[in-house]
Amino acid sequence: MIKEKYTQLPKSRFWYQLVLFVVVLLLIIAIREYISFKLIENGVESYRVQTYLKLIFNLILIIVSCFFINKNGLEIIAGIKGAKLTKWYLLLFPLFYLVLLNLFTMDRIDKDIFIPDISTLVLYSISIGIAEELSIHGFLQSYLINGLEKTKRNVIFSVFVASLFFGLIHLLNFDKGLYGELSQVCYASFIGAMFGILLVITKRIYPLIIIHSVIDFFAKLDSTGLPIKEKVSETMSAENAVFIVLLVLPCLIYGIFLMKSYPLIDGSFATHNQHIGKLH
């Protein structure tokens, strides 16, 4: 067990690292969307081209996230190394519920265009799981927890800030209309909060990466192989948006239940001999 040693960061360094990471993350997403838009504008709407483009930018985000995690000594809090997986059974609800939810809301799959691109979907889903978990929970959430005073309230605050940020960055796509985007923000925020608190409790990020990848795989099954314009042309009605939010609301409720039912601060979840360096 790791002995708790709390060392609060100087405010200037705390904000510098945080703002720098957020700016870099937003730049990565913005550049990806700009290139995707330019490809569409020039008639390049291939599913594979667009998916591999996103996969490449996911790899960049993975590298950036790992760099920031390592630079700030967050490997243990981020669940990358150190502690063993605890309370693994708590992971069963998000896995089964979200997979079933995606299967329930799935459109008809065209096997003729789906089967040739199944390997592309697998790689892409894995890259999403790794990139989003390392960036949002591995760095952003862990960095906030590491830099704030170690109280249950601050841990919960860090989880919700990271999950809300995760939800809001989905607005950069803005391809589902106003109601669709708002539902996507809620969808991502609710799931992000649940995953964030699961990381705090289970202390390992790898199971969350696997579950995240599996969920995204099933979420994208019905759009696999479709040209990009067919994926982004439909807007969502207010009724459907509310329906989606209600379907994913149990994830937020589950996360709140976990926050109230399990200790979020203990000796193994602490700031360990901080390794904070300056980024140049």
C-alpha positions in Angstrom: 0.0 0.0 0.0 1.3 3.4 -0.9 1.6 5.9 2.0 -0.3 9.0 1.4 1.8 12.1 0.9 -0.1 15.2 -0.1 1.8 18.0 -1.8 -0.2 20.7 -3.3 1.0 22.2 -6.6 1.9 25.8 -7.0 -1.1 27.5 -8.6 0.8 28.8 -11.6 2.2 25.4 -12.4 -1.1 23.7 -11.8 -3.0 25.9 -14.2 -0.2 25.9 -16.8 -0.2 22.2 -17.2 -4.0 22.0 -17.2 -4.5 24.8 -19.7 -1.7 23.5 -21.9 -3.2 20.0 -22.1 -6.7 21.3 -22.8 -5.4 23.6 -25.6 -3.4 20.7 -27.2 -6.4 18.4 -27.0 -8.7 20.9 -28.6 -6.2 21.6 -31.3 -5.9 17.9 -32.1 -9.7 17.6 -32.4 -10.1 20.8 -34.4 -7.3 19.9 -36.9 -8.9 16.4 -37.3 -12.3 17.9 -38.0 -10.8 20.5 -40.4 -9.0 17.8 -42.4 -12.1 15.7 -42.5 -14.2 18.6 -43.7 -11.7 19.4 -46.4 -11.7 15.8 -47.6 -15.5 15.8 -47.8 -15.3 19.1 -49.6 -13.1 17.5 -52.2 -15.3 14.5 -52.6 -13.3 12.1 -50.4 -16.2 10.5 -48.4 -14.8 7.0 -48.1 -15.5 5.2 -44.8 -12.0 3.8 -44.6 -10.2 7.1 -45.4 -12.3 9.0 -42.8 -12.0 6.3 -40.2 -8.2 5.9 -40.6 -7.9 9.7 -40.4 -9.6 9.6 -37.0 -7.5 6.6 -35.9 -4.3 8.5 -36.7 -5.5 11.5 -34.6 -6.5 9.1 -31.8 -2.9 7.7 -31.8 -1.6 11.3 -31.5 -3.9 11.9 -28.6 -2.7 8.7 -26.9 0.9 9.8 -27.2 0.1 13.3 -25.9 -1.9 11.9 -23.0 0.9 9.4 -22.0 3.4 12.2 -22.2 1.4 14.4 -19.8 0.6 11.5 -17.5 4.2 10.6 -17.2 5.5 14.2 -17.0 3.2 14.8 -14.0 3.7 11.5 -12.3 0.1 10.4 -12.5 0.6 6.7 -13.4 -0.7 5.4 -10.1 -3.7 7.7 -9.8 -4.5 7.2 -13.5 -4.6 3.4 -12.8 -1.8 2.6 -15.2 0.4 0.9 -12.7 0.7 0.3 -9.0 -2.5 -0.8 -7.5 -4.3 -4.0 -8.3 -7.8 -4.1 -9.8 -10.4 -4.0 -7.0 -14.2 -4.5 -7.0 -14.1 -5.7 -10.6 -17.8 -6.7 -10.4 -18.8 -3.0 -10.5 -17.7 -3.0 -14.1 -20.4 -5.5 -15.2 -23.2 -2.9 -15.3 -21.6 -0.5 -17.7 -20.4 -3.3 -20.0 -23.8 -5.1 -20.3 -26.1 -2.2 -20.1 -24.4 0.0 -22.7 -23.8 -2.9 -25.1 -27.5 -3.8 -24.9 -28.5 -0.2 -25.2 -26.5 0.2 -28.4 -27.9 -3.0 -29.8 -31.4 -1.8 -28.9 -31.0 1.6 -30.7 -29.1 0.1 -33.7 -30.2 0.6 -37.2 -30.3 -2.2 -39.8 -26.8 -3.4 -40.7 -25.9 -3.8 -44.4 -23.7 -6.9 -44.4 -22.4 -6.2 -47.8 -20.7 -3.0 -46.7 -20.2 -4.0 -43.1 -18.1 -7.2 -43.4 -15.2 -5.8 -45.5 -14.7 -3.0 -42.9 -15.0 -5.0 -39.7 -11.2 -4.9 -39.1 -11.2 -1.1 -39.6 -14.0 -0.8 -37.0 -12.1 -3.0 -34.5 -8.9 -0.9 -34.8 -10.8 2.3 -34.6 -12.9 1.3 -31.6 -9.7 0.2 -29.7 -8.1 3.6 -30.5 -11.1 5.5 -29.2 -11.1 3.5 -25.9 -7.5 4.1 -25.3 -7.4 7.8 -26.4 -10.5 8.9 -24.6 -9.8 7.1 -21.3 -6.2 8.2 -21.2 -7.0 11.8 -22.0 -10.1 12.4 -19.9 -9.7 10.1 -17.0 -6.0 9.1 -17.2 -4.8 12.7 -17.3 -7.5 15.4 -16.9 -9.4 13.8 -14.0 -6.3 12.4 -12.3 -4.5 15.7 -12.6 -7.4 17.5 -10.9 -7.5 15.0 -8.1 -3.7 15.1 -7.8 -3.6 18.9 -7.6 -6.5 19.6 -5.3 -6.7 18.9 -1.6 -7.5 15.2 -1.0 -11.2 15.3 0.1 -14.1 13.2 -1.1 -15.8 16.4 -2.3 -12.8 17.4 -4.5 -12.6 13.9 -5.9 -16.2 14.1 -6.9 -15.7 17.6 -8.3 -12.8 16.3 -10.4 -14.9 13.5 -11.8 -17.7 15.8 -12.8 -15.5 18.5 -14.3 -13.7 15.9 -16.4 -16.9 14.2 -17.5 -18.6 17.5 -18.4 -15.5 18.5 -20.4 -15.7 15.1 -22.2 -19.4 15.9 -23.0 -18.8 19.4 -24.2 -15.9 18.5 -26.7 -18.5 16.5 -28.6 -20.0 19.8 -29.7 -16.9 20.3 -32.0 -18.4 17.7 -34.4 -21.9 19.4 -34.5 -23.2 16.9 -37.1 -26.5 15.9 -35.5 -28.4 19.1 -35.2 -29.0 21.1 -32.0 -31.1 18.5 -30.1 -28.8 15.7 -31.2 -25.7 17.5 -30.0 -27.3 18.3 -26.6 -28.2 14.6 -26.2 -24.7 13.7 -27.2 -23.3 16.0 -24.5 -25.5 14.4 -21.9 -24.7 10.9 -23.2 -21.0 11.4 -23.0 -21.1 13.3 -19.7 -23.2 10.7 -17.9 -21.0 7.8 -19.1 -17.9 9.9 -18.4 -19.0 10.4 -14.8 -19.7 6.7 -14.3 -16.3 5.7 -15.8 -14.5 8.4 -13.8 -15.8 7.1 -10.5 -15.2 3.5 -11.5 -11.5 4.4 -12.1 -11.3 5.9 -8.6 -12.9 2.8 -7.0 -11.3 0.0 -9.1 -7.9 1.8 -9.4 -7.2 0.4 -12.9 -7.8 2.1 -16.2 -7.2 -1.0 -18.5 -10.6 -2.6 -17.9 -12.3 0.8 -18.6 -10.4 1.0 -21.9 -11.6 -2.5 -22.9 -15.2 -1.7 -21.9 -15.1 1.7 -23.7 -13.7 0.0 -26.8 -16.4 -2.7 -26.8 -19.2 -0.1 -26.3 -17.9 2.0 -29.2 -17.6 -1.1 -31.4 -21.3 -1.9 -31.0 -22.3 1.8 -31.1 -20.7 2.1 -34.6 -21.8 -1.2 -36.1 -24.7 0.2 -38.0 -22.6 3.0 -39.6 -19.7 0.8 -40.6 -18.8 1.1 -44.3 -21.2 4.0 -44.9 -19.8 7.1 -46.7 -19.3 9.9 -44.3 -22.1 12.1 -45.6 -24.6 9.3 -44.9 -23.5 9.2 -41.3 -23.7 13.0 -40.6 -26.7 14.0 -42.8 -29.5 13.1 -40.4 -30.5 15.4 -37.6 -32.2 14.3 -34.4 -35.6 15.4 -33.2 -36.2 16.8 -29.7 -38.3 13.6 -28.8 -35.5 11.3 -29.9 -32.9 13.4 -28.0 -34.9 13.2 -24.8 -35.4 9.5 -25.3 -31.6 8.9 -25.7 -30.9 11.0 -22.5 -33.4 9.0 -20.5 -31.9 5.7 -21.7 -28.4 6.7 -20.6 -29.6 8.4 -17.4 -29.1 5.1 -15.4 -25.3 5.5 -16.0 -25.3 8.8 -14.1 -27.5 7.3 -11.4 -25.1 4.4 -11.1 -22.2 6.7 -10.8 -23.8 8.7 -8.1 -24.7 5.5 -6.2 -21.1 4.5 -6.3 -20.0 7.9 -5.1 -22.2 7.5 -2.0 -21.6 3.8 -1.4 -17.8 3.5 -1.6 -14.9 5.4 0.0 -13.1 7.6 -2.5 -10.1 8.4 -0.4 -7.7 5.8 1.1 -4.0 5.2 1.5 -3.6 3.6 -2.0 -5.3 6.5 -3.8 -3.1 9.4 -2.9 -0.5 11.8 -4.2 2.7 9.8 -4.2 6.0 11.6 -4.2 4.9 14.0 -6.9 6.9 14.0 -10.1 6.0 17.4 -11.6 8.3 18.8 -14.2 8.1 21.9 -16.4 7.0 21.6 -20.0 9.1 23.5 -22.5 
